Amino acid sequence: MTGTNEPAKAPIRAAVWPDLAMCSRDFSRQAAPCPVTIHHALTAGPNGITTQPLHIANSLFAAELSPNALEIDLPGHILFPALVNAHDHLHLNNLPPLPQCGVFPNSYAWVEAFQPWFERAEVAGAKEVSKSLRHWQGGLKNLLCGALTVIHHDPWSGEFDDPAFPARILRDYGWCHSLQLGRGPKPAYGPEIRASYFSTPPGAQWFIHLGEGTDPVTSAELAELDAMGCLTERTVIIHAVALTDRDIERVIERRASVVWCPASNMRLLGRTIDRHAVRRLFEAGKLALGSDSRISGTRDLLEELKVAAACSDLIPQELFGLASKSGGAAIGACRAGSLDIGNLADLIIVRDFEDDPHEALLHLSREDIRAVVRHGSPAMADPDFADWFEANGIIPVEIWLDGYRKLIDPAILGPIGAAELEPGLKSCGPTSAVN
């Protein structure tokens, strides 16, 4: 997708609705969140379920109860680490998708077919919205489903540095769009292939769309990338649908990784990575899960997990790992997606309604989440978590999320107009009472 000249960046405001602007917080002067201990909830990890209390102090998971900690009793609940979305284009989530008119041989044909769609009034209007607002909406999309670590496969933008930005966008990585769009000396979009690979900081990962098709063009791409010297342990391949079994083995031998976006693959191509290849990559620790943007993918990572379950033989515990710790490790975000002591205290809280707690994650929609906790502080939660907001000096805003009443930290709503882009997110109004 080619870039465009964007309108000037909107001023960052703490609340999206003008009559709630007085709810703002100054993040730059904010003290660390109050220490918290959660009792009697199940705690989910990649190796199983525990019943030990979960401690949070100084925005991190801690080893023990802190003095003056807020103690929360949550029987009948499960604590999951916040999820890792390994592939998104944050600024594209407000664009109407191309109407389904059959499948394409590759993503390049889809991009070409999309160009006339840009001329439609509703698409052109969506694209004219400032990129800063669209970025923020993409951050909200991820936070609302509990994905707090995100790979944005496009240029870095200043709002990602705002402490209030809803998700943590990984920064120190390199990227190229794809082989066809990244060819030099004047790439159609994004940086040139080899230049971007060799300028990526040491130890950082390099991301590229590759093998996004079912035709000879995309099936030849891995060999071409390898011939360029760009297939190494730093390489993260997005999509990989066209890769053969031999290609998959080559990826693993080179210690590269793959980001799987099954819903986007099925929509554009009519197929995704073969089940046995998904299993092989997962067991090698070289597979992560991405939602892609809504222009081709699902609503969010929770919906992507459902598609991943249908398109693989991975069991619920493995799918949970794919969207958390093991997926994070595959893309170089080794401390994301885990409740380990010393990691950032990012987690989601849900009711325990399945015999297998990991199975519960596969049946969740975002409105089912009881609380999203970001850096040890509630970002969005059901109204009965109001005391936790208060303990952190936050005056939450009441919202409707897909018809369910929630509380949200107003600073996270971002620039005026950003939250209004997110379908299903509405203001309850400044005078409405919490039921």
ZIBELFEN-V786672 format. One record per helix or strand of 2 or more residues. SS is the DSSP state (H for helix, E for strand). FROM is the first residue (numbers start at 0). TO is the last residue. Records with the same first field share a line. If there is no record, write none. Layout:
BEGIN
SS: FROM-TO + FROM-TO
END
This chain:
BEGIN
H: 17-22 + 26-28 + 89-91 + 106-118 + 120-127 + 130-143 + 157-160 + 192-198 + 215-218 + 220-226 + 244-252 + 261-268 + 274-282 + 300-309 + 315-321 + 324-329 + 356-361 + 365-367 + 382-390 + 409-412 + 418-420
E: 35-38 + 41-44 + 47-49 + 53-56 + 59-61 + 69-72 + 76-80 + 82-87 + 146-151 + 167-168 + 173-177 + 205-209 + 234-238 + 256-259 + 286-288 + 346-350 + 370-373 + 376-380 + 396-400 + 403-407 + 424-426
END
